[in-house]
Amino acid sequence: MAKSYAGGCACGAVRYATNSDPVFQNHCQCRDCQTRSGTGHGSYLTFAQRAEMKITGEAKTWRVAGDSGNDKVHAFCPACGTPIYLTFTAMPDLIAVHAGSLDDPGQFEPQVVTYGMRANAWDTMDPALPKFERMPG
């Protein structure tokens, strides 16, 4: 049975909710995630059906090319700056939300660490999690 996942930005101007289960949950240690988060990694829940994610409020977006060369579109609140979700031009049905933006961050259950090749020594992850040098295929 699917749980409900809901969250949003710090000021509440942008919100999301879905009753779908995530298909992938990861910590990503790529340089883009480090820079954007201001720390050693980003943590995400990825959902297969973007259309099933109800989003209210108006997010601002910016694009960055991933290692594959395909654009990732990052969405953030224009009022408070909170990163909320990202989409992928090569996989338009997917949507990934930032674990920290969940109303209940305890729902995040990381499965893997991606881009371990870019990890900083001070950003240690759970050693029980499988670690990939890049994004697993």
VOGU-3710 file (C-alpha; in Angstrom, 3 decimals, decimal comma):
1> maksyaggca> 0,000/0,000/0,000  1,411/3,368/-1,019  2,015/5,999/1,617  1,404/9,672/1,129  4,496/11,815/0,559  4,139/15,559/0,982  6,444/18,488/1,494  7,524/21,845/0,263  9,697/24,851/0,836  10,572/26,507/4,138
11> cgavryatns> 8,077/29,362/3,728  5,208/27,176/2,445  4,758/28,967/-0,889  5,502/25,813/-2,937  4,072/22,435/-1,902  3,928/18,943/-3,390  2,088/15,725/-2,582  1,704/12,240/-4,040  0,289/8,881/-3,025  2,827/7,062/-5,215
21> dpvfqnhcqc> 5,803/5,213/-3,792  9,309/6,314/-4,780  11,124/4,077/-7,254  14,607/5,165/-6,147  16,030/6,802/-3,018  19,631/7,939/-2,913  22,304/10,161/-1,515  24,213/11,795/-4,385  27,749/13,059/-3,861  28,228/14,641/-7,295
31> rdcqtrsgtg> 29,783/18,095/-7,429  26,485/19,678/-8,549  24,689/18,336/-5,472  27,522/19,498/-3,222  27,439/23,023/-4,596  23,658/23,321/-4,602  23,205/21,892/-1,097  26,124/23,725/0,453  27,313/20,449/1,985  28,682/17,087/0,826
41> hgsyltfaqr> 25,678/15,576/-0,947  22,010/15,779/-1,891  19,372/13,270/-0,793  16,445/12,411/-3,062  13,306/10,348/-3,474  12,533/9,751/-7,152  8,987/9,059/-8,309  8,156/7,400/-11,642  5,057/9,416/-12,508  5,534/13,161/-12,425
51> aemkitgeak> 1,877/13,518/-13,421  0,863/11,949/-10,078  2,763/14,606/-8,103  0,447/17,493/-7,234  2,439/20,727/-7,047  0,973/23,990/-5,780  2,672/27,363/-5,896  5,082/28,621/-8,507  8,678/27,396/-8,382  11,552/28,987/-10,267
61> twrvagdsgn> 13,842/26,680/-12,241  17,362/26,514/-13,579  19,090/23,914/-15,726  22,398/22,167/-15,451  23,863/19,433/-17,647  24,498/16,143/-15,873  27,437/13,858/-16,657  25,297/12,261/-19,378  24,988/15,639/-21,112  21,238/15,683/-20,469
71> dkvhafcpac> 19,733/18,602/-18,576  18,488/18,359/-15,015  15,910/21,042/-14,201  16,133/22,180/-10,584  13,077/23,801/-8,982  13,295/26,084/-5,972  11,067/28,540/-4,135  11,544/32,095/-5,426  10,632/33,516/-2,003  12,821/31,500/0,393
81> gtpiyltfta> 15,238/29,759/-2,002  14,556/26,225/-0,741  15,429/23,528/-3,314  12,299/21,405/-3,717  12,444/19,050/-6,686  14,185/18,269/-9,950  13,167/16,829/-13,280  15,169/15,319/-16,114  14,830/16,270/-19,785  15,811/12,774/-20,940
91> mpdliavhag> 13,258/11,124/-18,599  10,329/13,573/-18,448  8,046/11,272/-16,416  10,417/11,231/-13,423  10,455/13,754/-10,589  12,827/13,721/-7,616  12,111/15,585/-4,401  14,714/16,667/-1,880  14,477/14,465/1,212  14,864/17,472/3,486
101> slddpgqfep> 11,797/19,110/1,928  9,476/16,304/3,099  7,024/17,151/5,872  8,264/13,909/7,438  11,934/13,499/6,454  11,884/10,158/8,281  10,092/8,728/5,235  13,393/8,890/3,327  14,960/5,425/3,181  18,194/5,682/1,173
111> qvvtygmran> 19,028/2,665/-0,939  22,383/3,691/-2,424  25,045/6,371/-2,600  25,720/7,683/-6,103  28,759/9,544/-7,427  30,949/8,221/-4,634  33,929/9,107/-6,827  33,256/12,776/-5,988  32,812/12,250/-2,239  34,634/14,456/0,223
121> awdtmdpalp> 36,414/12,584/3,015  34,416/14,562/5,605  31,037/13,545/4,115  30,763/9,946/5,311  27,741/7,860/4,419  26,275/4,746/5,991  28,827/2,040/5,084  25,990/-0,496/4,724  24,658/1,366/1,658  25,897/0,222/-1,750
131> kfermpg> 28,165/2,931/-3,182  28,456/3,621/-6,915  31,187/5,669/-8,568  28,544/7,202/-10,884  24,820/6,698/-11,397  24,012/2,965/-11,597  22,701/1,855/-14,970
//
